[in-house]
Amino acid sequence: MAAARIIPLDAVRTDGWFERIGESIGSFQALCDIIGERFFAFSLVAGVRITALTVDRRSPDATIVEFVAGEEDAEHGRRASLPEFRRQLVGALLTTEPVGPQPTRETDVDAIQAHIGVRWLLLAPLFGISLKRLLLEGKETIVVVSRDGFEETHSLDELRTGIGALVRQELDRVAAGARSAIDLSRVAEAEIAAAANDWSKVVGLLGSWPAPLAIFLRTPEGQSLAPDARGLIAKGLGLLGTACAKLGESPQAEEILRLGIQYAGESPLAPDLFRRLAEAFLTDGRPGEAIAPIRRAIALGGPERDLMPMLARAYLRRQRFVAAMSCLRRAIAAGAPASELMVEQQQVEKGLGPALTRWQALLASTPLPPPTVRA
């Protein structure tokens, strides 16, 4: 049996295409917030041009989308509510697309694109699927892809069907999120799940919150929201942001926690939100970016007993040993048990070396000034 022909897909791979387009569109983030990031991407894949939006801040599903879907719409265009627009997009993307003949040359980019389908080349990266190469075995086409760091193989039909299923799931997800709306009573349930380290459940309970809350915050109603409601929203976003960080979704965690900070303002919840943001940075291996939110949490009245050790660890990862030593001293003065900071103390001693020994000896040999006696 003849060996399979291998065709690399470097020339047609579209990883990052949506992000690159975003750099050239001024209203990109606003469109993503209103329509949904993936649905805005779907509109580009489907060749749908959005011409106007009439946004309903109180009920996002009542938002009206005006769009042009082809040459036949060029004169009058179409109008649809946001949920209907999304359904039409998914319907357009899931129509049957013919499969072109197998390419005969590695350099025939047009033939490779026609065989796989441009639509699927563009949709794959939206779900973290990177196409690597084709294996042509007789009349069968096997596609090798990378997803979550692992290589997988699928027939071309399986790949198209699988991506189509992901598109449908995205529609189901936003529809379920719209039905659940913002139920503040879920915060208590999310707290219980977080205490049990059930981070997936926290995301399941609160995962639909960020997009509508980001829009609501810009409205007069959002700005005048009662402190108790703002506090519950901020707490929920804090829990959700931490859950995303624990599950390795760092960009989402950062965005959610920054939104929570906006809702918290300078309330007593603010230090906890800044602490959670710092923890997300530390979890993601970004200690330099963690320093500012920890210091902000301290400035807003957060407990030094808990925050100073965290700040010391951030400084240690940046090899700023003097600053770390100062933080450890303040942590102990604030009541943190020295026994719990032994590892950090040892790292400081190792980092400063003989300089620390000389400094400690100088302190020990310097007499204390006599007490001041006042009449």
C-alpha positions in Angstrom: 0.0 0.0 0.0 1.4 3.4 -0.9 2.5 5.7 1.9 0.3 8.6 2.8 1.2 11.9 1.2 1.9 14.7 3.7 0.9 18.2 3.0 1.9 20.9 5.6 -0.7 23.5 6.3 1.6 26.4 7.3 0.6 28.3 4.2 -3.2 28.2 4.9 -3.3 28.2 8.8 -5.2 31.2 10.1 -4.3 31.2 13.8 -4.8 34.6 15.3 -6.7 36.1 12.3 -9.5 37.5 14.5 -7.2 39.2 16.9 -5.2 40.8 14.1 -8.5 42.2 12.6 -9.3 43.6 16.0 -6.2 45.7 15.9 -7.5 47.6 12.9 -11.1 48.1 14.0 -11.8 51.0 16.3 -15.1 49.7 17.6 -13.8 46.1 17.9 -14.2 45.7 21.6 -17.6 47.4 21.7 -18.9 45.0 19.0 -17.5 42.0 20.9 -19.1 43.2 24.2 -22.5 43.7 22.6 -22.8 40.9 20.0 -20.4 38.4 21.7 -16.8 37.9 20.7 -17.3 34.6 18.8 -20.5 35.8 17.1 -18.7 38.9 15.8 -16.1 36.5 14.5 -18.8 34.3 13.0 -20.3 37.3 11.2 -16.9 38.0 9.5 -16.5 34.3 8.5 -20.0 34.3 7.1 -19.4 37.5 5.1 -22.0 39.4 7.1 -21.5 43.2 7.4 -23.0 44.8 10.5 -24.2 48.3 9.5 -25.9 49.5 12.8 -26.8 48.5 16.3 -29.6 49.8 18.4 -28.6 48.7 21.9 -31.1 48.1 24.6 -29.1 48.5 27.8 -31.8 47.1 30.1 -32.5 44.0 28.0 -29.5 43.1 25.8 -31.7 40.5 23.9 -33.9 43.4 22.6 -30.8 44.9 20.9 -31.5 45.3 17.1 -28.8 44.4 14.6 -28.9 45.9 11.1 -26.7 44.0 8.6 -26.0 43.1 5.0 -25.6 39.4 4.3 -25.0 39.5 0.5 -25.3 41.4 -2.7 -29.1 40.9 -2.6 -29.2 42.9 0.7 -27.0 45.7 -0.4 -29.8 48.1 -1.1 -32.1 47.5 1.9 -30.3 45.3 4.3 -31.9 43.3 7.1 -32.9 43.8 10.8 -33.1 41.3 13.5 -33.0 41.1 17.3 -29.7 40.0 18.7 -30.8 36.4 19.5 -32.3 36.0 16.0 -29.2 37.5 14.4 -27.1 34.9 16.2 -29.4 32.1 15.1 -29.2 33.3 11.5 -25.4 33.4 11.7 -25.1 29.9 13.0 -27.6 28.7 10.4 -25.5 30.3 7.6 -22.3 28.8 8.9 -23.7 25.3 9.2 -25.0 25.0 5.6 -23.4 22.3 3.6 -20.1 23.4 1.8 -18.8 21.2 -1.0 -15.4 19.6 -0.5 -12.9 20.4 -3.2 -10.7 17.7 -4.8 -7.5 16.6 -2.9 -4.6 18.9 -3.7 -1.8 17.4 -5.7 0.9 19.8 -4.7 2.1 21.3 -1.4 2.4 24.7 -3.0 -1.2 24.8 -4.4 -2.7 27.0 -1.7 -6.0 27.5 -3.5 -6.5 23.8 -3.9 -5.7 23.1 -0.2 -8.1 25.9 0.9 -10.8 24.5 -1.4 -10.3 21.0 -0.1 -10.6 21.9 3.6 -13.0 24.8 3.1 -12.1 28.4 3.9 -15.0 28.6 6.4 -13.5 25.8 8.5 -10.0 27.2 8.3 -11.3 30.4 9.8 -13.6 28.8 12.4 -11.0 26.4 13.8 -8.8 28.9 15.6 -11.8 30.5 17.3 -12.0 27.2 19.3 -8.3 26.8 19.9 -7.8 24.3 17.0 -4.6 24.7 15.0 -4.4 22.8 11.7 -1.0 21.3 11.2 -0.9 19.0 8.2 -3.0 16.8 5.8 -2.4 13.1 5.4 -3.8 11.9 2.1 -4.4 8.2 2.1 -6.0 7.3 -1.2 -9.3 9.0 -1.3 -9.4 9.7 2.4 -8.1 12.9 4.0 -6.8 12.9 7.5 -6.2 16.2 9.2 -3.7 16.5 12.0 -4.6 19.3 14.5 -3.2 20.7 17.7 -5.6 21.5 20.6 -4.7 22.2 24.2 -1.1 21.3 23.5 -1.9 17.8 22.1 -2.0 16.6 18.5 -5.2 14.9 17.3 -6.1 13.3 14.0 -9.5 13.5 12.4 -11.0 12.7 9.0 -12.0 15.9 7.1 -15.6 15.1 7.6 -15.1 14.6 11.3 -13.3 17.9 11.6 -16.0 19.8 9.9 -18.7 18.1 11.9 -16.8 18.7 15.2 -16.3 22.4 14.5 -20.0 22.7 13.5 -21.0 21.1 16.9 -18.8 23.7 18.7 -20.6 26.5 16.8 -24.0 25.1 17.8 -22.8 24.8 21.4 -21.8 28.5 21.4 -25.3 29.4 20.4 -26.8 27.1 23.1 -24.4 28.6 25.7 -25.4 32.2 25.1 -29.0 31.3 25.0 -28.8 29.6 28.4 -26.9 32.6 29.7 -29.6 34.9 28.6 -32.2 32.8 30.3 -30.3 32.7 33.6 -29.7 36.5 33.5 -28.0 38.0 36.6 -29.3 36.1 39.6 -27.6 37.6 42.7 -28.8 34.7 44.8 -26.2 32.5 43.0 -23.3 34.3 44.8 -23.9 32.4 48.1 -23.9 29.1 46.2 -20.8 30.1 44.4 -19.1 30.9 47.7 -19.8 27.4 48.9 -18.4 25.9 45.7 -15.3 28.0 46.0 -14.8 26.9 49.6 -14.8 23.3 48.3 -12.4 24.2 45.4 -15.1 23.3 42.9 -14.0 26.0 40.4 -15.9 24.5 37.5 -19.2 24.8 39.4 -18.4 28.5 40.1 -17.9 29.1 36.4 -21.2 27.2 35.7 -23.0 29.4 38.2 -21.6 32.8 37.3 -20.0 32.4 33.8 -22.8 34.3 32.0 -22.3 37.4 34.1 -19.4 39.4 32.6 -20.7 40.4 29.2 -24.1 41.8 30.4 -22.5 43.4 33.5 -19.9 45.1 31.4 -22.6 46.8 29.3 -24.8 47.5 32.4 -22.0 49.3 34.1 -22.0 52.0 31.4 -25.7 52.8 31.8 -27.2 55.3 34.2 -28.9 52.5 36.0 -25.6 50.7 36.5 -23.9 53.9 37.8 -26.7 54.5 40.3 -26.9 50.9 41.5 -27.5 50.4 45.2 -24.3 49.7 47.3 -25.6 46.3 48.4 -26.3 45.1 44.9 -22.9 46.5 43.7 -21.2 44.6 46.5 -22.9 41.3 45.6 -22.0 41.7 42.0 -18.4 42.6 42.9 -18.2 39.5 45.2 -19.6 37.3 42.5 -17.1 38.6 39.9 -14.3 38.1 42.4 -15.2 34.5 42.8 -15.6 34.0 39.1 -12.3 35.6 38.3 -10.5 33.4 40.8 -12.2 30.3 39.4 -11.0 31.2 35.9 -7.5 31.8 37.2 -7.5 28.4 39.0 -8.7 26.7 35.7 -5.8 28.3 33.7 -8.0 30.9 31.9 -5.7 33.9 32.8 -6.9 36.5 30.3 -10.6 35.9 31.2 -9.7 36.0 34.9 -7.9 39.4 34.6 -10.8 40.9 32.6 -13.4 39.7 35.1 -11.5 40.8 38.1 -11.0 44.3 36.7 -14.7 44.5 36.0 -15.3 43.4 39.6 -12.9 46.2 40.8 -15.0 48.7 38.9 -18.2 47.5 40.7 -16.4 47.5 44.1 -15.2 51.1 43.8 -13.6 52.0 47.1 -16.0 49.9 49.2 -14.7 47.4 51.8 -14.7 44.7 49.1 -12.1 46.5 47.0 -9.0 45.1 48.8 -10.2 41.6 48.3 -10.8 42.2 44.5 -7.2 43.6 44.2 -5.9 40.7 46.2 -7.6 38.2 43.8 -6.2 40.1 40.8 -2.7 39.8 42.3 -3.2 36.1 42.9 -4.3 35.6 39.3 -1.1 37.3 38.2 1.1 35.2 40.5 -0.7 32.0 39.3 0.1 33.0 35.7 3.7 33.6 36.5 3.6 37.4 36.3 4.9 38.6 39.7 5.9 42.0 38.5 2.3 42.8 37.5 1.0 41.4 40.9 2.9 44.1 42.9 0.7 47.1 42.1 -2.7 45.4 43.0 -1.3 44.1 46.3 0.0 47.6 47.2 -3.4 49.0 46.2 -5.2 46.5 48.4 -3.0 47.5 51.3 -3.6 51.2 50.6 -7.4 50.5 50.7 -7.2 49.0 54.2 -6.6 45.3 53.4 -4.9 43.3 56.2 -1.2 43.5 56.1 -1.0 40.2 58.0 -2.3 38.5 54.8 -1.1 40.8 52.1 2.5 41.5 53.1 3.6 37.8 52.7 2.0 37.8 49.2 3.9 41.0 48.4 7.1 39.5 49.7 6.7 36.5 47.4 6.1 38.7 44.4 9.3 40.7 45.2 11.2 37.4 45.7 10.2 36.2 42.3 11.6 39.4 40.9 14.7 38.9 43.0 14.1 42.2 44.9 15.4 40.8 48.2 15.6 44.0 50.2 12.0 44.9 49.4 10.9 41.3 50.2 12.7 41.4 53.6 10.9 44.7 54.4 7.6 43.1 53.6 8.3 40.0 55.8 9.2 42.3 58.7 6.0 44.2 58.3 4.0 41.0 58.0 5.4 39.6 61.3 4.8 43.0 63.0 1.2 42.7 61.7 0.7 39.3 63.3 1.8 36.8 60.6 3.4 33.8 62.3 7.2 33.8 61.6 7.1 30.0 61.4 4.9 30.3 58.3 7.4 32.5 56.6 10.5 30.5 57.1 10.8 29.6 53.4 10.6 33.2 52.3 13.1 34.2 55.1 15.6 31.6 53.8 15.2 32.9 50.3 16.0 36.4 51.4 19.0 35.2 53.4 20.3 33.3 50.4 19.7 36.2 48.0 21.4 38.9 50.2 24.2 36.6 51.5 27.0 38.3 53.4 25.5 41.7 53.1 22.6 40.7 55.3 24.9 39.2 57.8 26.9 42.4 58.1 23.8 44.5 58.4 22.4 42.3 61.2 25.7 42.5 63.0 25.7 46.3 62.7 22.2 46.4 64.1 23.2 44.2 67.0 26.3 46.3 67.8 24.6 49.7 67.6 23.3 50.8 71.1 19.8 52.0 71.3 19.3 55.7 72.1 18.3 56.5 75.7 14.6 57.0 76.3 13.4 60.5 76.1 12.1 61.8 79.5 9.5 64.5 79.3 8.5 66.6 82.2 
